[in-house]
Amino acid sequence: MNTPSDKLAPAVAWPDDRRRAAFNHWLGALVTAHGLRPDSLRPASSDASFRRYLRVDGTATSYIVMDAPPEHENVQPFVHVAGLIAAAHLHAPQVLAQDTEHGFLLLSDLGTRLYLAELQSAVAAADAAGVERRMRAAMSTLVTWQQRVAASTLATYDDALLRRELALFPEWCVQREFGIHWNADEQATWAATCDLLVASALAQPTVAVHRDYMPRNLMVCDDDARGIGILDFQDAVRGPISYDVASMLRDAFISWDEEQELDWAIRYWQQARQAGLPVPLDFGEFWKPLEWMGLQRHLKVLGIFCRLKHRDGKPSYSADLPRFFGYAHKVATRYEGLGPLARLIEPLMGAARVDAFY
């Protein structure tokens, strides 16, 4: 006779019978306590990592299951940061049950209303007020995150980590995607650029950094009193205060005019000052480090998207390479010391030489 945990939806595939059995055993033990209906198990979403998310119905609500194969993923940082977010009284999935050995978590379900989808719908409908409302709310939530999420127990976004991230660009984008190998002068240009970007990042005041704070990782919750839902926070670190602002303004999936970016950045900066966060007294002294921090992220993302294509068999992300080349090139042509980087990446992005003062 089958137990309830054996009645899994056929849409859910497993890499092998051993992992399926471990999951069935774990989920079966939770059926009574949470009123789960294992036969309702179905895909919810996936991301660029090896994690995937499943949705399962309960008696009165639905739940999310994180499936994170331990040979590729460690769920403990997610559990830790979820606790920090709960202590900060922000809205994120609660960890209701866990099997850290096998990489299974049972989480509360924040629903299906993705922030990105609602922003894109507002843009398509020319609903400027709707876009403004969502973006301002996201920036206000970020200020609250930076105020309340305790950074002391998070890993530091240090020199080594910043450089490891930057190294993804030449390895996976320049060499693997484009088949280009830099000569000694080009390698020296890259090294000098990395030194500038790392120094700028490390000079900033530090807060808890989500590290992927963007519309795709936010949720619109049906109950507005619960606030914006925050997802995909397991990589949080203690690092530069501008990082998450740059992530939100220059996103992987939706781009804005610079005038609009500046307006939202100024509003964030004003709120941050009022909240007592360590931002400069002059906005101009905040904007330049933000752009340089964004450039570090854009170069990292270009490397990651190419790695997803060539190593992980996920080529769809490479469709957004032009967006990130555009972000990076704009910043590199704007500031003294970064012009050589612009020349270095122009052959990759098919851009013509732009004459400017450096």
N, C-alpha and C positions, 0 to 999 in steps of 0.2 A: 504494500500500500504506500502511495506517495505521501510524504509530509508536505505541509504548505510550502516550505521553501524549495521543494522540487518543481513546483508549478511556475517556472519562470517563463516570461514572455519569449517567444521564439525570436523576436527581433534583437535580443541581447546575445551577442556572440562572445565567446571566451577563447583565449589563445590556446588553452589546453584544459583537459579534464581535471587536472589537479587544482588549478586556480578556480575553476567552476565549483568544485567540491568544497574548497575552503570558503568560498563566498556563500554557498548554500548553507553551510554549517553555521557561519556567523550570522547571516540574515535570519535563519530559522530561529535562533535564540532570541531575536528581538521582536518576533511577530506578536507575541502576547502583550508585551509591555507597551508597544507603540501601536497596536491594532493594525499591523501592516498587512497588505494584500500582495504577497510576492508575485502572483500572476499578473499584476498590473505593472510590473517592472518594465521600463522602456527607456530608450536613450533620451537624455535631456540636453546635453551639449558636450562639446569637446574643445580643447584649446591646442596651443602650439606645443605643449609638453606631451608627456606620455600619460597624463591623467585623462580620465573621462568621467562624465557625470551622468548618473541614471536617476530617473524619477520613479518613485513608488508611492502608491496611494495608501493612506491610513483610514481609520474609521471616520475622522472628522477633517483631516487635512492631508496634504501630500508632503513627502520628504524627498531629500536629495541624498543619493549615495555617491561618494567619491571612490573611484576605483583607481588606485595609484600603485602600479606594480613596484614592489620595493627594490628591485634591481635597477630601476630607473628613477624612482621618486622617493622622497622621505616625507611622510605626512606630519611629522612632529613639528616642523616650523609652522605649518598651517594651524595646528592645534594651539601652539603657543601664541601666535599673533591673534587668533580668534579670541583667546582669553584677554589679551590686551585691549582689543576693540570692545569687547563686552564691558570691561572695567571702565572704558572711556564713554560708555553709554551711547555708542554709535551702533548703526544697524548693519549687521553682517550675519552670515550663516552661523548658527550655534552648533557646536559639536555635541550631539546627543548620545552617541556611542562610537567607540573606536576599537579597531584592531590594528595597532601600529605595526605589528609584525608582518601582516599580510597586506597592509596598505588600504584598509577599508575604513571609511568614516560614514556615519549617518548624520546628516545635517538638516537643519530647518530649511524650508523652501521659501525663497524670497519671491517666487512667482516667475512670470515669463515676460515682463515688460522691460526689455533692454533699453537702457538710456540711449545707446547709439541709434537704435531703430526709431525711437521717438524723436531724436534730434534730426535724423535724416528725413523723417516724415514732415517735420516742421519746415525744414529747408525746402523740400519738394513743394509744399503748400504755400511757400512764401510767407510763412507765419513767423515774422520777425519777433513778435512778442513771445511766442512759444520758445523759440531758440534762446532768447535773452533770459527767460525765466529758468530754463533748465541749466544753462551755463552758469548763471549767477548762483543758483542753488548748489551746483557742484563745487564751485569755488568756496562758498560759505562752509560747506561740509569739509572741504580740505583744511580750512582754517581751524575748524573744530578738531579735526584729526591731529593737526600739528600741535594744538594746545594740549590735548588730552591723552593721546596715545603715548604711553611711557616708552621712551627710546633707550633707556639705560640697559635693558636686557637684550637689545638687538645687536647683531653684528655691525661692525663699523664699515661704512663705505670708504675704504681706505685706498691708499696709493696702489696697492697690489690689485685690488678688485677693479678699480677704474681702468688700470692698464690691461688687465685680462679681458675686460669687455672691449676695449679699443682694439686689441689684437685680433678680434674676430673679423674685423673689416679686411685687413690685408690677406688673412688666411682664406676666408670663405668667399668674400666678394671679389676682391681683386684677382686672386689666383684661381680659385675654383670656378667662379661664375664667368670671369672674363678671360682667364688664361694668361694674365699679365704678370710678369715678374719685374719688380722695380729694380732699377740699377742703384748703385751706391748713393748717388746724389738724391734720388727719389726716396730711398730709405732714410736718409738723413733728414729730408723734409718732413717725412712722416714722424720720425722720432721727435723732432723739434715741436711739431704740432701737438703731439701727445703730451709733451712736457708742459706746454702752455695750458692745455685743457685741464690736465690733472691739477696743476697749481691753482687755477681759477676755482675748481671744484672744492679743493681742500681749504681754500681761504674763506669759504662761506660758513656762516653759523649752521649748526646741525639741529635737526629735528628727526622725528620718525618719518621715514620716507617709504611710501607704499611701493614705489619703483615701477608701477605700471598703472598709474592713476589716469585713466582715460575712459571715454564713454562706454566702450565695450565691457569694461569691468565694473560698471555701475548699474543699478537697477532702480526703476521707478516702482515704488511699492504702492499697492492699492490703497493702503491706509496711510495718508500723508503724514499722520502723526508719528509714524515709525521712521520717517526721514528716508534719505537716499540709502539704498542697499549697496554695500561695498563687497566686491568679489576679488578673488585672485590675489590675495595679499600675502601669500606665504613667503615671498622673497623680500619682505620689508627689512630695512636696515636703518641705522642711524647715519644720516648723511646730509648733503647740502639742501638748504631750505627751498631753493628754487626748482629742485628736480621735478617734483610732482606738478608744479605750475606749468613747466615746460611741456611735460607729458600731456597735460590736458589741452593746452593751446595748440600744440602741433602733433596731431594725432595720426595714427596709422590708417584710419578709415574715413576721416572727414577733415577737410582743411578750411581755413578761414582767411579772409582778407586781413592784412597786417593791421589796418586801422581797428578792426574788431578785436584782434589779439591784444593790442595795446589797451583798449578800453577795459577788457576783462582783467588784464594784468594789473592795471591801475586800481581797479575795484578790489582785487585780491589784496594788493599792497596796502590799501587804505584800511581794509578790515584787519589785516595782519597787524598793522601798527596799533590799531585800537585794541586788539586782543593782547598786546604786549609781546608779540612774537619778534624775534631778533632780525627784523628787516632794516635796511638802511633808511635814514631819514630822507634821503633824496631818491626819488623813483629812478632817476637815470643811473644811479649806482646799483640799483637792483636789476634793471633791464639787461645791461651788458652781461653780468654773470649768468642771468637766466638764459640768454641766447647761447653763451658758450657752453652752459650745462646741456642745453638742448642739442647742441652740435655733438657733444660726446655721446648722447643717447642716439642721435640719428645715425652716427657711424656704427655704433654697436648694433642697432636694429638692422642696418644694411647687411652686416655680417650674419646676424641671426637668421634673417629671412633667407639668405643664400645657403646657410647651413641646413635649414629646414628642407630646402629643396634637394640638396645634394647628399646629405647624410640621412635625413629622416623620411624622405619620400613624400614631402608635403610641398609641391611646387606652387600652390596657389598664392602663397605669401609673396612670391617674387613679383607678382603683378604690381605690388605697391613700391617696388624699388624706385621708380621715377619720382614718386611723391617725396621720398626721403632724400634722394639726391637733390631735389629742388630745395628742401629745407636746408640741407647742409651747404649747398652752394651759395644760397642767399646770405647766410651768416658769414661764410668764409670770405666773400667778396666785400664785406662791410667793415671789417675790423683790421687794424694794423697788426701784422704778425701772422694773419691767417690766409693772406693772399696766395702763398705758395701751395697751400692745401687746395684752394680752388683750382689752380692749374693742374694739380695732381689728379683731381677727380673728374675734370672736364672730359678727358678721353673716354671715361667709363660711361658718362651720361650723354655723350653725343653732343655736348654743348660747344658752341663757338667761343673763342677767346674773348673775354670781357675785359677791356682795359679799365684799370682803376688805380687809384693811389693806394699803396700798401705801406 
